[in-house]
Structure formats: C-alpha cells, structure tokens
Amino acid sequence: MLRWITLCSALALLAAALPCPAQGQGANPNKPVLSTTVSTIRTELQKADIVLCGRFVQTNEICEFHVAQVLRDHPARVGQKVLPLNQKVSNRAPNALWIVTLSAKDGKLEFTARFGGSNALVVYFDEILRLPNDRAVQSRFFSNHLDHPDDQIANDAFLEMDNHHIDSAWAKQFLAPKLAKWLQDPLVDNHRFELYVRLLAKCGDPKTHGDLLGALFDDPKSGMWRSTEAVFAYLKFQPNQAWVYIQKVLNNRKEEHLAQRVRLLQLVCSCYNHPEYGLNKQQVLQGMGIMLDDPETAEIAVYFVRELKAWEMTDRVLALNSQKSHDRQGVHVAILEFALANPSPRAAEFVKERWQRDPELFRVMAGSPNRTRGMDFSFGGFGIEF
C-alpha cells in the first residue's frame, strides 16, 4: 500500500507535459528555469526615449508618477516632475520604488514598461545605459551580475548571457570556471543552480565539467536527478557516462528511489522526438522497457509510452497484460488506455478481446475521466457503451 501511495504521488507530480529543455520547460520541479524568450532590460531600454525612477501616487481617480531620478531624458518631458497616467495602477506598496520607460513619439509621452525597483536595480539600469556597444565588455558586465543577490538582476543577467554572450571566447575562458564553482556551493538555491548549469552546458569543457557533473550525480546527497538542466548538460558533455548513470538509476528498484526513477524516465522520454538532447530513440525505448518490466512502475511507463505514441512498443506493452507479476488493476487500465489510443490492428483486436472478457474494466476506466484524455472509444469499428 505504501508503495502504491508513493507512485500515485509521483504520478501527480508528473501530470504536466513532458519537459523540453530547449524552452526551459519543466526544469527544476521547485522553480522553473526562466524562459529565454523574455526580453531583457537592455532590449527594453533600447526602445525607450525616457527612463525614470520614482513612485506611483494614486489620488482619487487620478494616478501620477512622481519622478525621483532621471536615467534617460527627452526634450518632450520638459522637466516635468509629475506625470499623469490615464489608468489606475495596482500599487499595494504606496511607497514602492519603480523604474518606468516612456516613448516620446511626436512629442507625446506614453508609458511603455515598468519595473518594480530597488536601489540596486536603479544602479543596474544606470550601468546598462552607460554600456558601450562592445560585446566583450557587455559579456563581462552581465557575467559579473549572475550571482547578484537581487533575483531580478541575476535573472536578467542570465538572459543576456544565454541569448547573446554565452558563445563568446571570453565566456568559455573566464565564465565557465565561475559557474563550476557556484554549482559546487551547497547553499546555491535550486533556481540559480538551473541557470548556472544551463550556461555551463553552453560554454563548459566536456571533460572537465562533465567529470564535475558526474561526481555531483554520484553523490547521493546532491539530489542532482531533480535538475533537468544538469541531466541534459551531463548527456551533452559525456553521453556514454550519463547513459550508464541513467540506466543504473532506472534499474534500482528500492522504494526510496521511486521518485528519482520516475523523474529520470520523464527526462529520458523527452528525448524520444528530440535525439539532440542526448539520447537516441533506441536508448529511450530501452529506458522505457526497464520501467515497464517493474510492476511498481509499469503503469506510469505505459502512460509515457502512450503519450509519446511510441507504437513500436505495442507488443511489449500488450504482453504485460498476461504477466502474473503485473496483474493489478492500475496496470490493466493503463494498458487498455494505451490500446484505445493505438492505431494498430493488433491494438484494436486487443481492445475487442478485453471487452468480451472483462467489460467491467472499461467501466472502471470510464469512471476516471482524467485518465481517458485522448482516448477513442469507437476505435476498431465497434462501439462501446457504458
């Protein structure tokens, strides 16, 4: 019973779609990696005619911005210290510091963006405005802010490095050692760990930093398996060693490793349609096969096979139905769901046989609407009514 509860918890945690590291989705389960499609502060400033620091003041129906500091000016402002807005601004902290950008097209001022401010962020904005158009200088500047205590600044620096500067020779020579050092800091939080390892995967040395990641993965206290970016970085640097590690974890049937195994299976499955992530399709099928063979993980493994439409696994999945070790309702229902979603004649025949032998199983499945997403109950040319 305890084992079943644990697996149900793992299923609940992994109910979301399979991760895609290129988009930064489903990274660390505690805090996702910031999407790299978000514009940076520097790109916002490039579009701005005016950049001001100050506070919003709401008076009756009128909201005003009271200027405290000018970071970039335009003649259209004509020195105004109070700028009216044509809309209300939700401002739960009346004295909060804000940085705003404005356009001055045809002499008309219009607010274009606002940033919750701090003194450190004001300094950061000011320094960005003063940056020369020199890639090496910009690389050094943003890399020096990756470990800034202000998360807004650190995240922006990460986006700059990830989008514009990580392939520079400077990053490979000077940034990679800093990233490696930060990754070994036991106090680094999960979010920043993901950012650092993502950058290291792009500028690190396969031997040096692959060995580092391997050592971290071998440390049972590190919890490295939770890090999407770390797994894919290890696969990029040292694919053979990483695959050996993944197989070792998937084959470890001790109860305390269940969540780790399911998490790694999820990452393995994400390579099914994306071999560029580090695993070829044959390795993915092998990983799924390991979990299918274990009665405790077969149900979720069948779920992944179905979601991926890995129909080449049809015979192997359907064969589980007659194995005594896998004779449990959850597995039987998962196999039936797989067969209903499967376009092959073999699956259609299986569904027909199950309906004739055990119609109650269909009613059990129909009673769990969340499980039957994407199922075709008319498949095979025969209708099934409940």
C-alpha positions in Angstrom: 0.0 0.0 0.0 2.8 2.4 0.9 4.5 1.7 -2.5 1.2 2.5 -4.3 0.7 5.8 -2.4 4.2 6.8 -3.3 3.7 6.0 -7.0 0.4 7.9 -7.0 2.3 10.9 -5.6 4.9 10.6 -8.3 2.1 10.4 -11.0 0.5 13.6 -9.5 3.9 15.4 -9.6 4.4 14.4 -13.3 0.9 15.1 -14.6 2.2 18.1 -16.6 3.6 17.7 -20.1 7.0 16.2 -20.8 9.8 18.7 -20.5 11.5 20.5 -23.3 14.9 21.8 -22.2 15.3 24.0 -25.2 12.4 26.0 -24.0 13.3 25.8 -20.4 10.0 24.0 -19.6 9.6 21.6 -16.7 13.1 22.3 -15.5 13.6 22.0 -11.7 10.2 21.0 -10.1 10.7 23.6 -7.4 11.3 26.5 -9.6 11.3 26.5 -13.4 14.1 28.0 -15.5 13.3 31.4 -16.8 12.1 31.3 -20.4 14.8 32.6 -22.7 12.2 34.2 -25.0 11.6 37.0 -22.4 13.2 40.3 -23.5 16.0 41.7 -21.3 16.2 45.0 -19.6 18.8 46.2 -22.1 16.4 45.5 -25.1 13.6 47.3 -23.3 16.0 50.3 -22.7 17.0 50.4 -26.4 13.4 51.1 -27.3 12.8 53.8 -24.6 13.1 57.5 -25.1 12.9 58.2 -21.4 13.8 56.2 -18.3 12.7 57.4 -14.9 12.9 56.3 -11.3 10.1 57.3 -8.9 6.8 56.3 -7.2 3.2 56.0 -8.3 0.7 58.1 -6.4 -3.0 57.3 -6.6 -5.3 60.3 -5.8 -9.0 59.6 -6.2 -9.4 58.6 -9.8 -6.0 60.0 -10.9 -2.7 58.2 -10.8 0.5 60.1 -11.1 4.1 59.1 -11.4 6.4 61.3 -9.2 9.9 61.4 -10.6 12.8 61.0 -8.2 15.6 60.3 -10.6 16.2 60.7 -14.4 18.2 57.9 -16.0 17.5 58.9 -19.6 15.7 62.1 -20.7 14.0 63.5 -23.8 13.1 67.2 -24.5 9.4 66.2 -24.7 9.3 65.7 -20.9 10.2 69.4 -20.5 11.4 68.8 -17.0 8.1 67.5 -15.6 8.4 66.1 -12.1 4.8 64.7 -12.0 3.5 62.7 -14.9 -0.3 61.8 -15.1 -1.4 58.4 -16.2 -4.7 57.6 -17.9 -5.2 54.4 -15.9 -5.1 53.1 -12.4 -2.1 51.2 -11.2 -2.3 48.4 -8.7 0.2 49.5 -6.1 -0.1 47.6 -2.9 3.0 49.3 -1.6 2.4 53.0 -1.9 6.0 54.0 -1.3 7.5 51.3 -3.5 10.2 52.4 -5.9 9.6 51.9 -9.6 11.5 52.3 -12.8 9.5 53.2 -15.9 10.2 53.6 -19.6 8.4 56.0 -21.9 8.2 56.7 -25.6 8.1 60.3 -26.8 6.7 59.8 -30.3 5.6 63.1 -31.9 6.3 64.8 -28.6 3.6 62.7 -26.8 4.7 60.8 -23.7 3.5 57.3 -23.3 4.4 54.8 -20.6 5.8 51.6 -22.2 7.1 49.4 -19.3 7.6 49.5 -15.6 9.9 47.5 -13.2 9.5 47.0 -9.5 12.6 48.8 -8.3 15.2 48.8 -5.6 18.3 50.9 -5.2 20.4 48.1 -6.6 18.1 47.8 -9.7 18.4 51.6 -10.3 22.2 51.3 -10.3 21.9 48.3 -12.6 19.7 50.2 -15.1 22.1 53.2 -15.0 25.1 51.0 -15.7 23.3 49.3 -18.6 22.5 52.6 -20.1 26.2 53.5 -20.0 27.4 50.2 -21.5 29.4 50.7 -24.7 28.5 48.7 -27.8 31.3 46.3 -27.1 30.4 42.6 -26.9 33.4 41.7 -24.6 32.6 44.5 -22.2 29.0 43.5 -22.1 29.8 39.9 -21.5 32.0 40.7 -18.5 29.4 43.1 -17.1 26.5 40.6 -17.3 28.5 37.6 -16.1 29.6 39.6 -13.0 25.9 40.0 -12.1 24.9 36.3 -12.4 25.3 35.8 -8.7 23.8 39.2 -7.7 21.7 38.8 -4.5 18.8 40.6 -6.3 16.9 37.9 -8.3 15.6 40.4 -10.8 19.1 41.4 -11.7 20.5 37.9 -11.7 17.7 36.6 -13.9 18.3 39.5 -16.4 22.0 38.8 -16.5 21.3 35.2 -17.2 19.0 36.0 -20.1 21.7 38.3 -21.5 24.4 35.7 -21.3 22.1 32.9 -22.5 20.8 34.8 -25.5 23.8 37.0 -26.6 27.1 36.2 -25.0 27.5 32.6 -23.9 29.2 31.6 -27.1 32.0 34.2 -26.7 35.6 33.1 -26.2 35.5 35.2 -23.0 32.7 33.1 -21.6 34.5 29.8 -22.3 37.7 31.0 -20.7 36.5 33.0 -17.7 32.8 32.3 -17.1 32.9 28.5 -17.1 35.2 28.2 -14.1 33.0 30.6 -12.1 29.9 28.6 -13.0 31.6 25.4 -11.9 32.5 26.9 -8.6 28.9 28.2 -8.0 27.5 24.8 -8.8 29.5 23.2 -6.0 28.2 25.7 -3.4 25.9 23.7 -1.2 24.0 26.9 -0.4 23.1 27.8 -4.0 19.3 27.7 -4.4 17.5 25.5 -6.9 16.6 28.2 -9.4 20.1 29.6 -9.7 21.5 26.2 -9.9 19.4 25.6 -13.0 20.5 28.9 -14.5 24.2 28.2 -13.9 24.2 24.6 -15.2 22.3 25.7 -18.3 25.0 28.3 -19.1 27.8 25.8 -18.3 26.3 23.4 -20.8 26.9 26.0 -23.4 30.4 27.2 -22.5 31.9 24.4 -20.5 34.6 21.9 -21.3 33.2 18.4 -21.9 36.0 16.6 -20.0 36.5 19.0 -17.1 32.9 19.9 -16.5 31.5 16.5 -17.5 33.6 15.0 -14.8 32.3 17.6 -12.3 28.7 16.8 -13.1 29.4 13.1 -12.9 30.8 13.5 -9.4 27.8 15.5 -8.4 25.4 12.9 -9.7 27.3 10.1 -7.9 26.8 12.0 -4.6 23.5 10.6 -3.2 23.0 13.7 -1.1 23.2 16.1 -4.1 19.7 15.5 -5.5 21.1 16.2 -8.9 18.5 14.0 -10.6 15.9 16.7 -9.8 17.7 19.1 -12.2 16.5 18.9 -15.8 19.4 21.1 -16.9 22.0 19.1 -15.1 20.8 15.8 -16.7 20.9 17.3 -20.2 24.2 19.0 -19.6 25.7 15.7 -18.5 24.3 14.0 -21.6 25.8 16.7 -23.8 29.3 16.6 -22.2 29.6 12.8 -21.6 26.7 11.0 -23.2 28.1 7.4 -22.5 28.8 8.0 -18.8 25.4 9.8 -18.4 23.6 6.9 -20.0 25.3 4.5 -17.7 24.2 6.6 -14.7 20.6 6.8 -16.0 20.3 3.0 -16.5 21.7 2.4 -13.0 19.0 4.6 -11.5 16.2 3.2 -13.6 17.2 -0.3 -12.6 17.3 0.5 -8.9 14.0 -0.9 -7.5 14.5 0.3 -3.9 11.4 2.1 -2.8 13.3 5.3 -1.8 14.5 5.7 -5.4 11.0 5.6 -6.9 10.6 9.3 -7.4 14.1 9.6 -8.8 13.4 6.8 -11.3 10.2 8.3 -12.5 11.8 11.7 -12.8 14.6 10.4 -14.9 12.2 8.4 -17.0 10.4 11.6 -17.8 13.6 13.2 -19.0 14.5 10.1 -21.0 11.1 10.2 -22.7 11.6 13.8 -23.7 14.4 12.6 -26.0 12.1 10.4 -28.0 11.4 13.1 -30.6 14.5 15.1 -29.8 17.7 13.0 -30.1 19.6 16.2 -30.0 19.0 16.3 -26.2 21.5 13.4 -25.8 19.7 10.0 -26.2 18.7 8.2 -29.4 15.4 6.6 -29.8 16.7 3.1 -29.1 18.1 4.3 -25.8 14.7 5.9 -24.9 12.9 2.6 -25.7 15.4 0.7 -23.6 14.8 3.1 -20.7 11.0 2.7 -21.0 11.4 -1.0 -21.2 13.3 -1.1 -17.9 10.4 0.6 -16.2 7.8 -1.5 -18.0 9.4 -4.6 -16.6 9.0 -3.4 -13.0 5.4 -4.0 -11.8 5.7 -1.0 -9.5 6.5 1.5 -12.3 4.8 -0.3 -15.3 1.6 1.8 -15.0 3.4 5.2 -15.4 5.8 3.7 -18.0 2.8 2.7 -20.1 1.4 6.2 -19.7 4.6 7.7 -21.1 4.7 5.2 -24.0 1.1 6.2 -24.8 1.8 10.0 -24.5 4.8 9.6 -26.9 2.8 7.5 -29.3 5.7 5.0 -29.3 3.7 2.4 -31.1 6.8 0.3 -31.8 6.4 -0.8 -28.1 2.9 -2.2 -28.8 3.7 -5.9 -28.5 5.8 -5.3 -25.4 3.1 -3.3 -23.6 0.2 -5.6 -24.5 2.2 -8.6 -23.4 2.3 -7.2 -19.8 -1.5 -7.8 -19.6 -0.9 -11.6 -19.3 2.1 -11.4 -16.9 1.3 -12.6 -13.4 3.7 -10.1 -11.9 1.8 -7.2 -13.5 -1.7 -8.4 -12.5 -3.1 -5.3 -10.9 -6.0 -3.1 -11.9 -3.9 0.1 -12.4 -1.6 -1.6 -14.9 -4.6 -3.3 -16.7 -6.3 0.0 -17.1 -3.2 1.8 -18.3 -2.7 -1.0 -20.9 -6.3 -0.6 -22.1 -5.9 3.2 -22.4 -2.8 2.6 -24.4 -4.6 0.1 -26.7 -7.5 2.5 -27.2 -5.2 5.3 -28.3 -3.2 3.0 -30.5 -4.0 2.9 -34.3 -2.6 -0.6 -35.0 -4.9 -3.6 -35.9 -3.1 -5.5 -33.1 -4.3 -3.0 -30.5 -7.9 -3.0 -31.9 -8.0 -6.7 -31.6 -6.7 -6.5 -28.0 -9.5 -4.0 -27.1 -12.1 -6.2 -28.6 -10.8 -9.2 -26.7 -10.8 -7.3 -23.4 -14.3 -6.0 -24.0 -15.6 -9.6 -24.5 -13.7 -10.9 -21.5 -13.8 -8.1 -18.9 -16.3 -5.3 -19.7 -16.1 -4.2 -16.1 -12.6 -2.9 -16.7 -14.0 -0.4 -19.3 -16.4 0.9 -16.7 -13.6 1.4 -14.2 -11.7 3.4 -16.8 -14.8 5.4 -17.8 -15.2 6.3 -14.1 -11.9 8.1 -14.2 -12.4 10.8 -16.9 -9.0 12.4 -16.2 -7.3 9.2 -17.2 -9.0 8.9 -20.6 -7.8 12.1 -22.3 -7.3 11.4 -26.0 -9.0 8.0 -26.0 -11.1 6.9 -28.9 -13.8 4.7 -27.6 -15.2 3.9 -31.1 -11.8 2.6 -32.3 -11.8 -0.6 -34.3 -15.2 -0.2 -35.9 -17.2 -1.2 -32.9 -19.0 1.0 -30.3 -18.6 0.6 -26.6 -21.3 1.9 -24.3 -21.1 2.2 -20.6 
